Amino acid sequence: MPVCYVSIGDLSELLGRNLDMDLLAEALPRLKCELERVEGELVYYEATHDRPDLFSAEGLARALKGLLQIEVGLREFKIESTLNAYNEGPSYRPYVFFATVHGTRLTDEAIRQIMQLQEKLHATYGRNRAKVSIGVYDLSKVRPPIRYVEADPDTVSFQPLDYEGELNLREILRLHPKGQEYRHLIAGKEKYPLLIDSEGNILSLPPIVNSESTRVTTKTKDVLIDVTATDPKLAIGVLKVVATSLVERGEKIGLVKVKGKSSSEAPDFSPSQHILDVELVEKIGGLKVTVEEAISSLKAMRFGAEPANQFIRVLCPAYRLDILHPVDLVEEVLMGYGFDKLGLEVMPPQHRGKMDPLEAFSRKLREILVGFGFQEVNNYMMTSKEVLYTKMCSPEIPTVEVLNPRQEAYTCLRTWLTPQLIQVLSRSKHADYPQRIFECGDVAIVDEHEENMVREERRIALAFSDSKVALTDIHAVVNEVFRLLNLNYELERSKHSSFIDGRFTTIKVLGQPVGFIGEVHPQVLTNWGLEKPVVVAEVNISEIFRLCGNLALGT
């Protein structure tokens, strides 16, 4: 979760009253924030990722006003239409949205808070600018309408923020610190995204860096905000958070209509409406409240609320991106009421706890293999395609990959367990032989029929390495495991490029493939630096459990 900071003096000014540390320390947990440390005037706190409106002093002050009864109920914003913009940007980053904030009163600390909000949103919702990037500009230095265009990286130049002299777009990626950090987002593209005004003045190279000429200063009175993105819904949400935070230091929000490619109406900053059944608060939260008490709590959390028979009509502010379901409103009622006021209550168990059957089956298999002299290992579910396919001489299959991996070793989710067992053997080849290891864990298989396009499977894999080990050695272990489980199986000769021809078989239960047995191909052994033969077996526990049910548990 992001750690943010605020200045007590700045926060007090936004609240309109002096705020002492004791009061702030008491209030932060009621907003699901955790006080980290205090350094002079600066207070560091951890905010939950689902409350981006609390990533800066403006949103925090707005929320504290409700809890401290300084200003309760829905925060209403002055909104008017102001500008038009044009989207002629690149297809690989096709969306752009704008808003303006007018009458701002900015101090140096206010500018630091704006920068903090940008960076925390970039790191969380923006996925390090890959999905969403934000730009903030001095509107007085811009000549509308604004255009989002594609530009030649070698012929277009401007002075980037915090840099002396002009650079062309390609040079910015090579020489500017922000360009070096985020160049992977656009490098290799024929044209780069660019924001310009009606006179051709450059505002920024999104998602990399703004222009020095449009820098926001303490003299800035009107602010332009842009959000470029690959995800329009996420972009609109982020824009709402930034604009509603900045307007806490200003007077009104200006709406900007975007025309052209991926054209859109200006984002709607009006509150969304929800209906809350008060009985749900007691059912889920254990707190019996009246309609009036629930309304009071919701107003303390800066919602609009009014009775609607036995229900409550709730108006949710545009910056609350986390409110998706009535259950979320129940949490708000409890926070507004105060968790510290909830009494202790002993609740009888609603049902007998028991281990999930698949976990029980997995545990049974582990015990069997340990009894056979195998040592259990545990690998990360994340690995790399080099491990899964390249070194295994195996063809690639659809794989869940990380969009912007931080480490080459962790770029995707594993699709089978065997490669990581071979990897373990390669790292322990100087240990005594024979080596018998196994792992029981999950793999992720791309499946379009699943709701999230991924199917998780529980599998168990075992590897046996020694000077004279052969396929019959691992077959003997598999045969005994199935015998102890009282499960019938059959073997069918198959082929796989990771294994020696004629020494690879598919395991079938009730006619369905559930795993394999194989002797690892010499080329694979060479790839991993192994000098002794290796035989492996891998079995899909989820599939066996699906096919055999209680029989697989021996019940």
N, C-alpha and C positions, 0 to 999 in steps of 0.2 A: 504494500500500500504506500502511496506517495507521502513523503514527509514534507510538510509546508512550514513556512514561517510567517509571522506577522510582527509588526511593531506595536507595542502596547499603546504608544502615543497615537499612532495612525488609527488603530482600532477604536480608541476612545473618541477620536474626532469623528469617525464614521458613525459611532453610536450616539454621539451628541451628549455624552456624559463620561465622567472618569471611570475607568475600569481597573480594579485592582486584581492582582494575580490570584488571590484566593477565590474570587468570584469566577474568574475565567477557568481556573482548574476544576471548579465544581460544575460549570456549564458544559465544558467540552465533551465529557462522556455522554451527556444527554443528546449529543449530536453524533454519537458513535465515533468521536474523535478521541485520540489518546495523547495526553501531554507527554512529549518526549524530554524536553529540557528547556531551561531558561538561561539565556546569555545576555545579561544586561537588560536592554529594552526589547530584545527579540525573544519571542516565544515560538518554539518549534513543536509541532503537533503532527500526528499521523491521522490522515483522513482516509475514509474508506473509498475504494475506487469507484463505487456507485454514486458518490456524492461529489461530482466535479464542481458543483457550485460552491463547495467549501475549500477549494484549492487556493483561494486568495482572500485577502482581508475584506474585500467588498461583500462577497457572499457570506463569509463568516459573520460579519457585522449584521447583515440582514437577518440571519437566523437567530443571532443572539438577541436582537431586538424583540423577537417574539417570546423567547424563553424568559427574558427579564421584564416582560410586560411593558416595554417601551413603546412598541408598535406591534400590534397583533393583527391577524387576519391576512388576507391576500394582498401582496404587494402589487399595486397597479402602476403600470408604466404609461407615460405619454408617448404615443406612437403616431407617426405620420409618414406618408409616402414622400420620398425625396428624389431619388436618382433612378436612372436606367443604366444597365450595363449590357455588354455583348459577350457571348461565349463563342469563341472561334478556336478554342484550345485543342490540344492533342487528344486522340482517342484513348491513349493509355492512362490519361488522368482527365476524364471527360467532364467532371462536375465542378462548378464554381458558384458560390453564393456570397452575397455581400449584405452588410448592414452599416449604418452610420450611427454615431452617438454624438449628440450636440450639447454644448454648454459645459464641457468638462472642466474640472478644476484639478489640475495635476501637480503633484509635488514629485520630488525625486523618489520618495518612497512609493508613491502611487505608480510611477513608471516601473519600479522594480517589481511591484505586485502584478502589474500587467504582464511583464516578462515571465514571472513565475507561473502565472496561470497558463500562458501559452505553452511553456515547456512541460508542465505537468499534464496538460491535455495532449500534447504531442506524444509523451511517453506512454500514456494509458490508452485513451480512446483513439489516438492517431496512429498507434503501433509504430512509434518512432518516425512519424510523418509519412509512413507508407500508405496509410488509408486516408489520413486527414492532415492537412497542414494549415496553419493560421498565420495571417499577416495583419499587422496594425500600422496605420499610416496617419500622418497629419493631413487632414482633408483640405486644409487651406493651400497645400502645395500640390494639389491634384486638380486637373482640369477635366471634369466629367464630360461625356460619359466614359466609363472605364471599359477597356477591352481585354479579354483573356484570349491570347493568341499563341500560335506556334512561331518559333523564331529560329533562324539559322545560328547555330552556336559559335560560328567563326566570324560572323560579320557584325553581330550586335554586341555592344559594349556599354557598361555603366559602372559607376563607383559603388561597390557593395558596402553594406553597413560595416563600420569599424575597420575600414581599409583605406589606405592612402592611394589614390590614383584609380584609373579605370582598368577593367579587365573585360575581355570578351567572355561569353557564357562558358565556353569550354575551359578557359583559363581559371574561371571562378571555381570550377570543380577540382582543379589541380592545385591552386595556390591558396584559396581562402579556407580558413579552418572549418567553416560550416560546409563548404563545398567538399572538402576531404572527408568529412563525417557522413554526409548524406548523398554523395555522388552516385552511389549504387542505385538510387531511385530513378535516375534519368540517364545515366551514362550509357552509351551505346545506342541511344535513340537518334534518329536522323534530325528531328527538330525538338527544341526544348520549349517548355511552357514559359510564358511571359505575361506579366500584367503591365499594360501601358494606359496612359490617359489619351484624351482626344488630340493632344498636341504631339503625341509620340514619346512623351517623357516616360521613363521606365520606373515602375513602382517596385517590382520585385521579380526574382526568378524563383517561382514556387516549385517545389517545396524546400528550396535551399536557403535563400537569403534575400532580405529586402535591400532597397536602394538607400544610400546615405541621404539622398535628397529629400526623402519623405519621412525622415526620422521623427518620432514623437518626442516632444520636449515639454518642459514645464509651461511653455507659452502656447501649447496646443489647446485649442478650444473645441474643435470638432474633429472627430476621429472616424476614419474609414476602416472597416474590418473586412477581410476576405478570408474565405475558406475554400481551398481546392481539395478535391477528394476523388477517390474511386468508389466510395459508398455514399450516395446522396442522403440517406436517412441519418447516418452518423454525422455527416457534415452539417446538416440543419440543426441537429441537437447541440453540437459543439458551438455553432454560431450563436444559438440562443443563450448558452452559458456565458460566452464572452461578452455579448452585447448587454445582457442584463446585469452582469457584474460591473462593466464600465459605466453604465448609466447611474449606478449608485454614487458616482462622483460627477454626474452630469444632470441633464434636465430631461432629455427625450431621446427616443430611438427612431432612426429613420429607416424606412423600408426601401429596398433596392430590387427592382424587377429585372431579371436577366432574360435577354432575348438571344436568339440564334440557336446554335447546337445545344441540345439538352436544356432548352429554355425552361424557365420556371417562374412561378409567381414568387413574390417576396415571402420569406418564411413567416409563418403565422405565430405571433408572440402572445396570442390570447390564451387564457387558461383552458385546460381540458376538463371535462366533467366526468365524475365518477359517482356511483351510488354505493353507500356503505350501510350494511345492516348492523346495527349496534350489537345484536346478539352474537355476531361473529367475533367481537372483541372478547367476550367471555369464553366463547368456545375455543378460540385459539390462544388468547393471551391470559385467560384465567381471571380477568378483571371485569367485574360487573359494574357497568356504568350506565347512566341515563343518557338520553339523547343530548341533553344540555351539557352534561359533563364531557361527552365525547366531542361536541362542537367546540367547547372551550379549549380542550387539548389540541384539536386540529388547528385552531386559530393561533395557538401559541407556537405551532410549527409552521406558521405562515401560509396556511391553506384558507381558502374561502369555504365556509360551511354554513348550511342552513337546514332546518328540519324539513323532511318530506314524508309526512305520516310517521311510521315507525322507523323510517330510514333517514339517512343524511345525504343531502346533495353536496358533494365536495367539489370545489374548484381547485385544480392543481396548477401551480404556476409553471410557465413554459420552461424554466430552468431546472425543474425536477425531472430529470431523465430516468430516475430509478422507479417511478411509480407506474407499475404495469398491471396491478391486480389489487382487488380489495384487501388481500392479505397485507400488502404494503401499507395500506392506510391503517390497518390494525396496529402495525408497528409504530406508526406515527402517533396514534392515540396513546399508546403506552409510553412513548418517549415524552410526549407533551404532558402526560399525567405525572411522569417521574418514576423510573424504575426503582429508585430508593424508597418510594412510598408503597411499593407492592409488599404485602405481608407474606410471611412464610406459610406454606401449606403443604402438608404431607398428602400426596396423591397415591392411592393404591394402583398397582400395576394394571394396565388395561388388558394385557395379554401376557402369556408366558414367553419369555425370551428364548430363542433357540438359534443355533448356527444355521446359516444358509446351507441347503443341501449340497450345492456345488462346492462350497468351502469344505464341508465335511468330507466329500469325495476326494477333493484335492489333498486334504490332510492325510487321508487313508493311503493314497498313492505315495505321498512323501515318506510315510512310515515304512512302507514296503520297500522302497528303493534304498532307504538308509539301512534297512535290515540286510540288503544285498551287498552292502559295502560301498554304496555310492555316496559322494559328498555333495550336499546341496550348495548351489551358487545362486546369487541374485544379481541380475543385470538391470540396467535402466531400460525402460520401455523405449526410450529415445536412442537412436543410433544413427548410422549413415548408410547411404546407398552403396558406398564402397564396401562396407562390412556385409550388407545384406546380399549384394549381387556381384559386384566386380570381383572381389577376392574369392567368392564362392563359384565363379564361372557360371552364374545362374542368370537366366533372362529376367529382366525387370517386369514386375507386375504393378498395377496402379497402387500408389503409396501415398499416405498422408505425409505431406512435407511442410516444414517450417518456411514461411515466406521470406523472412530475413534472419537466418540463423546467426547466432553470435559465435558459435564454434563449429568447425568442420566436422567434429566428432558427433555432433547432435543435430542432424538436419531433417530427420524423419522419424516416424513411428515404425517399429519393427513389424514385419509381416510373417516371420517365423522365428523360432528360438535357436535353431541349430547354428547359424553363423556366430552368434555370441558365445555359444559353448566352444566352438573352434577357436574363437578369439581368446577365451580363458585358457585353453590348452596351450596356445602359442605363447602366452605370458608365463606359463608355469612349466615350460618344457625342460627346465633345468632341475625340476623336482624329481623325486623318485617315481619309478614306474612299477606296476601299472597305475594309470590314473583313471578313476571312474567318477564322473561328475554328472549332475542333473540340475534342471531348473523347472520349476512350475510357475507359470506366469501368463500374462495376457499378451495378445497380439492384436493389431488393428488392421482389419481388412476393409478396403473400399467397397461399399455395397450401396448402390443407388436405391434399393428398396427400403433402406433404413431411413428414419426421420432425419438424422444428422449425416447421412451418406456414409457412415462408418459402422462396421459390425465388430464388436470385441469378442474374441474367442479365448477361452482358457485352454492352455496347452501344457503338456509336460514333455520334456526332451531329455535324453540321456546320451552321454558320449563315453566311449571306452577306448583308451589308447594304450598300446603296449607293443613290444617288438613283434609278436606273432599273432596279434589279435585278428580275427576274421569275422565275417558276417554271421557265422553260426554262434559266436559268443554273445552278440547283442540279441540275436533271435532267441537264445535260451532264456535271457532275462525277460524279454517281452512275453514269451510263452508262459513263464511262471507267474508274471504279474496278472495276465488275463486269467490264468487258472485260479489264482487266489481270489480274483474278483468274480469268479464263476461266470465268465463271459466267453462265448464262443467267437472265434474270428477265423478269417482265412487270409491267405497271402496271394497276391497277384503280381506276376513279374511285370515291371515297368521300367521306364527310362527317365533319368534326370541328369542334366549336364554337370551337376555338382558331385555325382557319384560314378563309380566304375560300372560300365555296361555289364549287365548280367549279375550285378551284385546290388541291385536296388529293387525293392518290392513295396507294393502298396498294401497297407493293412485295411481289411474291410470287416465291418460288423453289420450284420443283417443286410448284406449286399451294398452297403454304403461305405465309401472311403473315409477313414478316420485318422490315417497317419501313414507313416512309412518307416522302413528299415533300410539302411544303406551303408556301403563302405566308401568312404570319402575318396574322391579322385586324386591321383598323385599331383596333378597341377594345382588343385586347391591346397594340398598340403604344402607345396612349394611356395604358393602365394602367402601362406601364413608362417613360413619358416619352420614347419614341422618335419621331423625326420622319421617319426614312427607312424605306422598306420593308425587310422582312427575309424571306428564304426559308430554309427549314431542311430537313434530311433526318435521319432517325434509323433506324438499322439494328440489329437484334438479331444480334450476332455469334455468340452461343451457339447460336441456332437455325440459322443458316447452317452453322455447324460441325457441328451434329448432323445436318443434312440431307445435307451434301455431304462431310463428313469430309476425307480427304486431298486431294480435288479442290479444296477451299477453300484449301488450302495451296499449291496449284500443283504437287503432287508426284504 
